[in-house]
Every structure is written in C-alpha cells, then in structure tokens.
Amino acid sequence: MADYDYDLFVIGAGSGGVRAARLSAMSGARVGVAEEHLVGGTCVIRGCIPKKFMVYASEVAHQVQVAKGYGWSGFENVRFDWKTFLEKKDVEIARLSGIYVRNLSNAGADLVHARAELKDAHTVELIGKNQQVTADKILIAVGGWPQVPEFPGSEHGITSNEAFHLEKLPKSVMVVGGGYIAVEFAGIFAGLGVETTLVYRGPNILRGFDDDIRSHLGGELEKRGIRLVLAAQHEKIEKTSEGLVSHLTNGLKPTTEVVMFATGRSPKVTGLGLDKAGVELNAEGAIVVDDYSKTSVDNIYAVGDVTDRINLTPVAIREGAAFAETVFRNNPTAYDHACVPIAVFSQPPVGSVGYAEAEARKKFGQVDIYKSTFRPLKQTFFGGEDRTMMKLVVEAKTQKILGCHVVGDDAPEMIQMAAIAIKMGVTKQQWDNTTALHPTAAEELVTMREKFVSPDLGVA
Ligand SMILES: Cc1cc2nc3c(=O)[nH]c(=O)nc-3n(C[C@H](O)[C@H](O)[C@H](O)COP(=O)(O)OP(=O)(O)OC[C@H]3O[C@@H](n4cnc5c(N)ncnc54)[C@H](O)[C@@H]3O)c2cc1C
C-alpha cells in the first residue's frame, strides 16, 4: 500500500458516513472524516429526528380532541409555544449530534470540521484548513439537498431546512409538493394550528405508494383541515404586504405567510471535485455505484442519498455497513435493497412495505387483494371520524404476500413487524395462522379473509 495519511477518508458525517467510518475504524483501519456542518447529517440535524419531534408536538392538538371525547375537560387555555419547542428541539439535536461525535472518536476515527473537496482519486482538500490529506480509499457520503423549482418569485419560498428554524409559527402556510416530506410538514403545520394548503402538480399525493392508500390518506388529511390543491403548480409568487400570493396554473391565487417547497432533493455533488477524480454521475446527478457501492473509480465508494438508490436513513446506514464489511473486513457484502419498509409520518401516518397493487399486477400478473377500512375502537367510543385503512397484496399463484399497506394510528410500528415476515416470504396462509391480538387495530391485518372484488376486474 502506498504511503497515505489514511486507509479511509470519509466525506460527510451523516447516517451512511458515520456508520461506515466507525465500523472501518473498529476493524483496524486508519480513518479520517470531514463534516462541513454538524455531525449526524440530514437525519439528525434537519430530517427524520427534528421532524418527528415536530410531529409529536403537533399531534397533541388531535389528542386533545380525543381526550375531550373521553370526558376530559379544562383545555380552554391550552397553548403551544413555538419558541419553547424550538429551544428544546435544538438542545436535543445537539445532544444527539454529540453522541455521534463521541462514537466516532471512541472508534478511533479522526474528525475534521471542514468542507472537503477531491483533488484527485487519493487526495482531499480540507477547505479553510489549508490542508490536504491523502487516503487509500475514499467514501463519499455527502447526502442530498432540497431542490427549489425556478419560476418568478420562487426565491421567496423556504424548504424543510428553514422550516426547522422559523422565527415564529406562521398563521398560514402553503406546502408545495406531494412526496412524504410535503405531506408530513402539511400535517405538522395543520396540527400546530396553522392554516395549511398543500399544492401538488400531480393528480394525487404520495406518488409510488399504493393508490388506495394515497386516496384514503388524502381524505383523512382533508378531515384534519388541510386544503389539498391537486393538479396545479406555481406560475409565480408575488410578495405583497398581505403575504405571498401564489399564482397557480388552475387560476387560484391563495395568499399565505409562508410558502414551503418540498419538491424533491438532489445529490449534493456540486463543488465536490468529482470530475477531478473521474467519478461518474448518472443523468439525475447521482453517483453511479455497483452493488458494493464502488464508483467508476476503483478506490472511491459512495453510499446514501448521494447515490439516489432508496433515500432513507436505515438504507444509508446499511450501505455504509456493507461498505466497511466489504473493504475492511474482507467479506464482500452487497446490501439487499428489496422490501424496505417506509413510513410517512403524516397525521394519520402511513406504513408500507413491498409492492403496491398496480406495481404488483405489472410484475406478477394476477394478484389477490385484501382490504379493510374501519373506524378504530378508540374513535367509535366518542364518534370520532378517523378511519384506518389496511391492504394486503398477495401473489395469486404462490399466495406470497407481496405488499402490506396501512394508514392509521401506529401504522409505521405495525409495518416494521410486517416487514420481517414479508421479507422472509410469508404466504397468506401462514400470515392468517397468526392469532389475532385483541383488542388492537393491527388484529385486522391477520383477519382479512375475503378477497376484494373489484367492479372492473372481477375478483381483484
Ligand atoms: C425533512 C426530512 C425528513 C426525513 N425523514 C426521514 C424519515 O423519517 N426516515 C428516514 O429513514 N429518512 C428520512 N429522511 C431521509 C434521511 O435523512 C436521509 O436518507 C439520510 O440522512 C441520508 O444519509 P446520508 O448519509 O446519505 O447523508 P446525510 O445524512 O445527508 O449526511 C451527509 C453529510 O455530509 C455533509 N457534507 C456534504 N457535503 C460535504 C462536503 N463537501 N464536505 C464535508 N461534509 C459534507 C453534510 O453536511 C451532511 O452532514 C428525511 C430527510 C428529510 C430532508
């Protein structure tokens, strides 16, 4: 091995980078890590974790309604204080980031607080430190960044990055986008009492999810007071003394205090020096990698959102772990991207694993569909309007469960468990042999016996 400063240099201390750095260092490699912002990356600093805190905070409003239904009273002066929440959130995020720093240090990795740029395939420049380091292997784990569409006035909008630090809670907000981040933030704002409009250019929210789940969730969001404006997009945003006027293609011109874009994220590759090292990108600007996360350059690897495979924290972590196993433990390991469970922390939330019905029909031909929509026990007690929906997609020939989709309280918690069985190839018969757990909403999942009969397709 040539005389490099490090065996491995990791660019980006987020979910994927930190896991890869720690495991590699624990395997005896000399590891350096550069992070230009706070250690922990998108998930800890401006993604999953602060978002979940916001979801928890905003759910309380609905819980108060439920509490009233159960006979509680005295809520006349219930107030939410945004500043207090933000302060507590930032303290917790700093604590979590500190744990990541300690974990890296305990594993023996060197951490540099600097932006890193590639100079060539083995050399990294640490910007502002007047320092270059060399490494045998380089791992790029720089994540993604929100994309804002370009049209007149779009510069007045914010993204999820800024939504975590708004000086005050706005009176009204327009969230633009139909993906999970848009839907989650719409729920957060609405729960916190902000007048919320969700505008999406497509015909329905959550593209890629099962169509029944998408429609059901849309209805539930409207019940929670979110105004859905579909099949429309911005022509321009005009800043007036009243607020931001959104000129939409359907002729509507809603005025809101804040416009938040959740219109996709792109790999954060600008200025990284990838061209100097010869690292190839695909047409969408993501780093091209093989099954072992190796790029077009033999000693450079990439994991996580920058490779745009499945952009979720646990996936970045598993890709980072597989990299360390492959490169520093002499055990070639390709992470299996199949059957990754996904949650949308909308209100109510969604949990989903495996194939959506339409996707399954295309790939497997005939499928059996089981679905159930019901008012859960918690709601029936006081006449609440929330409805839960559950759906199973089963391959007709083999009876293997191909997909499980739930909208309703605790859906993500249910789906984590369902994912184990589905990944193992469970059949509908084995699934049904499981005794129901009573009284729960989840018991409905193992008691759906009647195939859904579609008016178009006969037995679906
Ligand atoms: C609002 C939001 C909510 C989300 N919610 C969820 C969720 O509920 N569940 C889930 O699984 N996923 C969620 N995600 C996605 C998840 O955060 C990402 O998939 C995950 O963080 C990707 O990890 P990563 O290691 O690829 O990159 P990141 O975690 O983004 O880390 C990249 C790091 O690299 C640093 N960096 C970038 N360029 C350089 C450079 N040149 N030099 C030095 N450092 C650099 C960045 O500062 C960052 O710290 C959410 C994302 C967002 C935005």
The ligand as a Gaussian input file, in Angstrom:
#p B3LYP/6-31G(d) Opt

LIG

0 1
 C      -37.199000      16.635000       6.149000
 C      -36.648000      15.244000       6.000000
 C      -37.237000      14.209000       6.675000
 C      -36.745000      12.924000       6.563000
 N      -37.364000      11.925000       7.246000
 C      -36.895000      10.661000       7.167000
 C      -37.502000       9.610000       7.913000
 O      -38.491000       9.820000       8.615000
 N      -36.971000       8.375000       7.822000
 C      -35.872000       8.106000       7.047000
 O      -35.419000       6.957000       7.017000
 N      -35.293000       9.079000       6.306000
 C      -35.774000      10.343000       6.362000
 N      -35.161000      11.349000       5.648000
 C      -34.041000      10.999000       4.741000
 C      -32.720000      10.823000       5.513000
 O      -32.472000      11.970000       6.291000
 C      -31.603000      10.581000       4.544000
 O      -31.926000       9.491000       3.714000
 C      -30.275000      10.257000       5.242000
 O      -29.915000      11.282000       6.128000
 C      -29.185000      10.053000       4.203000
 O      -27.972000       9.832000       4.825000
 P      -26.610000      10.145000       4.075000
 O      -25.518000       9.561000       4.917000
 O      -26.691000       9.742000       2.669000
 O      -26.486000      11.731000       4.034000
 P      -26.731000      12.850000       5.118000
 O      -27.325000      12.313000       6.352000
 O      -27.418000      13.932000       4.419000
 O      -25.261000      13.307000       5.508000
 C      -24.425000      13.962000       4.599000
 C      -23.457000      14.818000       5.387000
 O      -22.420000      15.240000       4.514000
 C      -22.083000      16.581000       4.830000
 N      -21.409000      17.141000       3.647000
 C      -21.962000      17.379000       2.425000
 N      -21.015000      17.809000       1.569000
 C      -19.850000      17.839000       2.271000
 C      -18.502000      18.186000       1.927000
 N      -18.161000      18.540000       0.691000
 N      -17.561000      18.131000       2.898000
 C      -17.878000      17.761000       4.171000
 N      -19.135000      17.408000       4.541000
 C      -20.090000      17.437000       3.586000
 C      -23.430000      17.223000       5.152000
 O      -23.263000      18.391000       5.932000
 C      -24.104000      16.087000       5.929000
 O      -23.854000      16.184000       7.308000
 C      -35.612000      12.655000       5.744000
 C      -35.000000      13.703000       5.055000
 C      -35.515000      14.982000       5.179000
 C      -34.855000      16.100000       4.428000

